[in-house]
Amino acid sequence: MTPPRLRVASDVGGTFTDNLAYDEAARHVTVAKVPTTPENRALGTVRGLRQALAAQNRAGRDVAYVGHGMTTATNAVIQRSGGRVAFITNEGFRDLLLIGRQNRPSLYDIRKTRPQPLVPREDCHTVRGRLDPAGHEVTPLDEAGLRRIAERLRADHIEAVAICLLHAYANPEHERRARAILAAELPGIPVCISTDILAEFREYERASTVVLNAYLLPVMERYLASLTELLADPAEGLGLAPDVPVMVMEASGGLMTVATARDKPVHTVLSGPAGGVVASAHVARLSGFDDIITLDMGGTSTDISLVLGGVPQVTREASLEGAPIRIPVIDINAIGAGGGSIAWIDEGGALRVGPRSAEAVPGPACYGRGGSEPTVTDANLVLGRFGTDTRLGGELALDPEAAARAIEARIARPLGLDITAAAAGILRVANANMTRGIRVVSIERGHDPRGLTLVPFGGAGPMHGSPLARELSIPRLLVPPTPGILCALGMLVADLRHDLVRTHLAPHADLSAEAARAVLDPMLDEAQHLLAADRVPEARQRIEMRVDMRYIGQSYELPLPLAAFTDADWTGLAPAFHAEHRRRFGHSDPQAPIEIVSFAVTATGLIDTPELPRPPTGAREPPPEARSGTRRVYFEAEAPGGGAWLEAPVWHREALLAGNEIAGPAIVEEISATTVLYPGDRARVDPIGSLIVDIGA
């Protein structure tokens, strides 16, 4: 009898690579958390997947599906390690990327400098040719000039080319012709045109997005080629069958094929964090919570997002290192506070934590890999949140003496504190940073956190969830099963997704339903073609339409769903827009004319969502074998009964049963993360294995 096949998934973070293997028939999940391999992140991915499979006595030949998320693209932009890109635009617009927008992040800060563009000015080129806003040719494209540019690019050893021509969204012919000429003149060098990535107006955002795509092409091509080769290699990798789908998480929370990711790597920015939000929404919905704040605290950063009605919030106004990205992105607030965030003292003598991180190499001082600077992980170890016998990911032993030495030398002695006070101060500052991050996605956007549930996950999130909830009066935590590898789970529960957008500026009153259909019909055909190319059965296809609208004279638009093309649906957009404008901004003007800005189509290929394993049901009291002993843990003065070392029972999460309840103070350990219950907290295990923690007053 052929054994049931498995789904596997991996998420590559800055410090750890998280992996899981899921047996659909047995509903059995095994996990592996391994250090990220910066020299080639694909090596850590394959190593972790092999460990997760070995825990089920299985091998790569049993795998039927691979999901993958990573920070490769994000890190390439942050570290400026992408390819050398040439940018080509219209004559007279050479400095488009350098000028950008005139908005300032800090209006009166004369010392504020903007990040340099990804393409230096010497690699920006212009060509004669012009279209008007309607897409009509004003000046023919100078093809001879393009060939002269190609000769220069060849001499400069350019690795990729990005083309953005004015008003190409209305007529892409000039861009397509330019690509054809350069592809012929520069064989082997990829050429990106803006209308393949973003067929919308706003030249700067469109140029920035296509440049980012070109900048990432060489990096992602090398990475994904290495990953694909290792996954197929039976000796050094997994030995996957050739027909096994390998899907990549994209920034919008959907999945795309590896081939699409290699062509459009800009969509993989924030890929890993997006998987965590998708998985959080899925698990929270199973537990009966639709409105949540997700808090993904890993080794390098903490990613915070809002989920309302079970749906992650998606934006098209993202940026990375100062460069706008005009693609659908789950709205994530990323801050430099993770387990590996380094504690330091600034020039004024104040204690700071992050954004600099010890990362995977050398890592926190307690890793014993040569790190000497104190981190959040070192503070948690010194304060007893980790035990001296704790092994991160099941294999990495910690050195409490090295952690204490680092905190003593770098923080305690300079500030005149004892080690306990210094370590507690590190946690207090890190928690303050995360509290501000949660306020950004909740209070500052009109959402009361007292009506939400905090979902902390990642390797470090469950250790910090309770004090964060207390500070913001959030009533409860939901700690998912295997929280340390939750981002990887997102690769198994997300759907395939394609987003298409076309700019079409016109007054709503002047555009009929028939005219709108003429714009949308080709987009619907393209959406169906894309899903068919992904081999999605027709019954599993879902296509949704959207119209972006604004009052005439406004600079930005609001999205509204369009159900159908009937006159009633089309006419009903106007009152719907006024209502949405009032809901979002507190006012509307029903007498003001409305303008259509663009049409959008989202094509989704529904996957079979795996049914998660459920723990057996037990009594309120946990079984004796679930308790492994007690540990002295320090709780800060802000916690009830805190400001002192308390004896806390330690529980094995894998041995807890549905219905079990645990009172804080307590420590709940598992292979991927540790949950800290503060005095007054009360946790219960729900039917799917999540820990529902009611926060003490």
Secondary structure as the mmCIF struct_conf table of DSSP 4:
data_model
#
loop_
_struct_conf.conf_type_id
_struct_conf.id
_struct_conf.beg_label_comp_id
_struct_conf.beg_label_asym_id
_struct_conf.beg_label_seq_id
_struct_conf.end_label_comp_id
_struct_conf.end_label_asym_id
_struct_conf.end_label_seq_id
HELX_LH_PP_P HELX_LH_PP_P1 THR A 2 ARG A 5
STRN STRN1 LEU A 6 VAL A 12
BEND BEND1 GLY A 14 THR A 15
STRN STRN2 PHE A 16 ASP A 23
TURN_TY1_P TURN_TY1_P1 GLU A 24 ARG A 27
STRN STRN3 HIS A 28 PRO A 35
TURN_TY1_P TURN_TY1_P2 PRO A 38 GLU A 39
HELX_RH_AL_P HELX_RH_AL_P1 ARG A 41 ALA A 54
TURN_TY1_P TURN_TY1_P3 ALA A 55 ASN A 57
HELX_RH_3T_P HELX_RH_3T_P1 GLY A 60 ASP A 62
STRN STRN4 VAL A 63 MET A 70
BEND BEND2 THR A 71 THR A 71
HELX_RH_AL_P HELX_RH_AL_P2 THR A 72 ILE A 78
TURN_TY1_P TURN_TY1_P4 GLN A 79 ARG A 80
BEND BEND3 GLY A 82 GLY A 82
STRN STRN5 VAL A 85 ASN A 90
TURN_TY1_P TURN_TY1_P5 GLU A 91 GLY A 92
TURN_TY1_P TURN_TY1_P6 ARG A 94 ASP A 95
HELX_RH_AL_P HELX_RH_AL_P3 LEU A 96 ILE A 99
BEND BEND4 PRO A 105 SER A 106
TURN_TY1_P TURN_TY1_P7 LEU A 107 TYR A 108
TURN_TY1_P TURN_TY1_P8 ILE A 110 ARG A 111
HELX_LH_PP_P HELX_LH_PP_P2 ARG A 114 PRO A 117
BEND BEND5 LEU A 118 VAL A 119
HELX_RH_3T_P HELX_RH_3T_P2 ARG A 121 ASP A 123
STRN STRN6 CYS A 124 VAL A 127
STRN STRN7 ARG A 130 LEU A 131
TURN_TY1_P TURN_TY1_P9 PRO A 133 ALA A 134
BEND BEND6 GLY A 135 GLY A 135
STRN STRN8 GLU A 137 THR A 139
HELX_RH_AL_P HELX_RH_AL_P4 GLU A 143 ALA A 155
TURN_TY1_P TURN_TY1_P10 ASP A 156 HIS A 157
BEND BEND7 GLU A 159 GLU A 159
STRN STRN9 ALA A 160 ILE A 163
TURN_TY1_P TURN_TY1_P11 LEU A 166 ALA A 170
HELX_RH_AL_P HELX_RH_AL_P5 GLU A 173 GLU A 185
BEND BEND8 LEU A 186 LEU A 186
TURN_TY1_P TURN_TY1_P12 PRO A 187 GLY A 188
BEND BEND9 ILE A 189 ILE A 189
STRN STRN10 VAL A 191 ILE A 193
HELX_RH_AL_P HELX_RH_AL_P6 SER A 194 ILE A 197
BEND BEND10 PHE A 201 PHE A 201
HELX_RH_AL_P HELX_RH_AL_P7 GLU A 203 ALA A 232
TURN_TY1_P TURN_TY1_P13 PRO A 234 GLU A 236
BEND BEND11 GLY A 237 GLY A 237
TURN_TY1_P TURN_TY1_P14 PRO A 242 ASP A 243
STRN STRN11 VAL A 246 MET A 249
TURN_TY1_P TURN_TY1_P15 ALA A 251 SER A 252
BEND BEND12 GLY A 253 GLY A 253
STRN STRN12 LEU A 255 THR A 257
HELX_RH_AL_P HELX_RH_AL_P8 VAL A 258 ASP A 263
HELX_RH_3T_P HELX_RH_3T_P3 PRO A 265 THR A 268
TURN_TY1_P TURN_TY1_P16 VAL A 269 LEU A 270
HELX_RH_AL_P HELX_RH_AL_P9 SER A 271 LEU A 286
TURN_TY1_P TURN_TY1_P17 SER A 287 GLY A 288
BEND BEND13 ASP A 291 ASP A 291
STRN STRN13 ILE A 292 MET A 297
BEND BEND14 GLY A 299 THR A 300
STRN STRN14 THR A 302 LEU A 308
TURN_TY1_P TURN_TY1_P18 GLY A 309 GLY A 310
STRN STRN15 VAL A 311 PRO A 312
STRN STRN16 VAL A 314 THR A 315
BEND BEND15 ARG A 316 ARG A 316
STRN STRN17 ALA A 318 LEU A 320
TURN_TY1_P TURN_TY1_P19 GLU A 321 GLY A 322
STRN STRN18 ALA A 323 ILE A 325
BEND BEND16 ILE A 327 ILE A 327
STRN STRN19 VAL A 329 ILE A 330
STRN STRN20 ILE A 332 ILE A 335
BEND BEND17 GLY A 336 GLY A 336
BEND BEND18 GLY A 338 GLY A 338
TURN_TY1_P TURN_TY1_P20 GLY A 339 GLY A 340
STRN STRN21 SER A 341 ILE A 345
TURN_TY1_P TURN_TY1_P21 GLU A 347 GLY A 348
BEND BEND19 GLY A 349 GLY A 349
STRN STRN22 LEU A 351 SER A 357
TURN_TY1_P TURN_TY1_P22 GLU A 359 PRO A 362
HELX_RH_3T_P HELX_RH_3T_P4 ALA A 365 TYR A 367
BEND BEND20 ARG A 369 GLY A 370
BEND BEND21 GLU A 373 GLU A 373
STRN STRN23 THR A 375 THR A 375
HELX_RH_AL_P HELX_RH_AL_P10 VAL A 376 VAL A 382
TURN_TY1_P TURN_TY1_P23 LEU A 383 GLY A 384
BEND BEND22 ARG A 385 PHE A 386
TURN_TY1_P TURN_TY1_P24 THR A 388 ASP A 389
STRN STRN24 ARG A 391 LEU A 392
TURN_TY1_P TURN_TY1_P25 GLY A 393 GLU A 395
STRN STRN25 LEU A 396 ALA A 397
HELX_RH_AL_P HELX_RH_AL_P11 PRO A 400 ILE A 407
HELX_RH_PI_P HELX_RH_PI_P1 GLU A 408 ALA A 412
HELX_RH_AL_P HELX_RH_AL_P12 ARG A 413 LEU A 415
TURN_TY1_P TURN_TY1_P26 GLY A 416 GLY A 416
HELX_RH_AL_P HELX_RH_AL_P13 ILE A 419 VAL A 441
TURN_TY1_P TURN_TY1_P27 SER A 442 SER A 442
HELX_RH_3T_P HELX_RH_3T_P5 ILE A 443 ARG A 445
TURN_TY1_P TURN_TY1_P28 GLY A 446 GLY A 446
HELX_RH_3T_P HELX_RH_3T_P6 PRO A 449 GLY A 451
BEND BEND23 LEU A 452 LEU A 452
STRN STRN26 THR A 453 PHE A 457
TURN_TY1_P TURN_TY1_P29 GLY A 458 ALA A 460
HELX_RH_AL_P HELX_RH_AL_P14 GLY A 461 LEU A 472
TURN_TY1_P TURN_TY1_P30 SER A 473 SER A 473
STRN STRN27 ARG A 476 VAL A 479
BEND BEND24 PRO A 481 THR A 482
HELX_RH_3T_P HELX_RH_3T_P7 PRO A 483 ILE A 485
HELX_RH_AL_P HELX_RH_AL_P15 LEU A 486 VAL A 493
HELX_LH_PP_P HELX_LH_PP_P3 ALA A 494 ASP A 495
STRN STRN28 LEU A 496 PRO A 507
HELX_RH_3T_P HELX_RH_3T_P8 HIS A 508 ASP A 510
HELX_RH_AL_P HELX_RH_AL_P16 ALA A 513 ALA A 533
TURN_TY1_P TURN_TY1_P31 ASP A 534 ARG A 535
HELX_RH_3T_P HELX_RH_3T_P9 GLU A 538 ARG A 540
STRN STRN29 GLN A 541 TYR A 551
TURN_TY1_P TURN_TY1_P32 ILE A 552 GLY A 553
BEND BEND25 SER A 555 TYR A 556
STRN STRN30 LEU A 558 LEU A 562
BEND BEND26 THR A 566 THR A 566
HELX_RH_AL_P HELX_RH_AL_P17 ASP A 567 THR A 571
TURN_TY1_P TURN_TY1_P33 GLY A 572 GLY A 572
HELX_RH_AL_P HELX_RH_AL_P18 LEU A 573 PHE A 585
BEND BEND27 GLY A 586 GLY A 586
TURN_TY1_P TURN_TY1_P34 PRO A 590 GLN A 591
BEND BEND28 ALA A 592 ALA A 592
STRN STRN31 ILE A 594 GLY A 605
HELX_LH_PP_P HELX_LH_PP_P4 THR A 609 PRO A 613
HELX_LH_PP_P HELX_LH_PP_P5 PRO A 615 PRO A 616
STRN STRN32 THR A 617 THR A 617
BEND BEND29 ARG A 620 GLU A 621
HELX_LH_PP_P HELX_LH_PP_P6 PRO A 622 PRO A 623
HELX_RH_3T_P HELX_RH_3T_P10 PRO A 624 ALA A 626
STRN STRN33 ARG A 627 PHE A 635
TURN_TY1_P TURN_TY1_P35 ALA A 637 GLU A 638
BEND BEND30 ALA A 639 ALA A 639
TURN_TY1_P TURN_TY1_P36 PRO A 640 GLY A 641
BEND BEND31 GLY A 643 GLY A 643
STRN STRN34 ALA A 644 HIS A 652
HELX_RH_3T_P HELX_RH_3T_P11 ARG A 653 ALA A 655
STRN STRN35 ALA A 658 ALA A 658
TURN_TY1_P TURN_TY1_P37 GLY A 659 GLY A 659
STRN STRN36 GLU A 661 ALA A 663
BEND BEND32 GLY A 664 PRO A 665
STRN STRN37 ALA A 666 GLU A 669
BEND BEND33 ILE A 671 SER A 672
STRN STRN38 THR A 674 LEU A 677
HELX_LH_PP_P HELX_LH_PP_P7 TYR A 678 TYR A 678
TURN_TY1_P TURN_TY1_P38 PRO A 679 GLY A 680
STRN STRN39 ARG A 682 VAL A 685
TURN_TY1_P TURN_TY1_P39 PRO A 687 ILE A 688
BEND BEND34 GLY A 689 GLY A 689
STRN STRN40 LEU A 691 ASP A 694
HELX_LH_PP_P HELX_LH_PP_P8 ILE A 695 GLY A 696
#
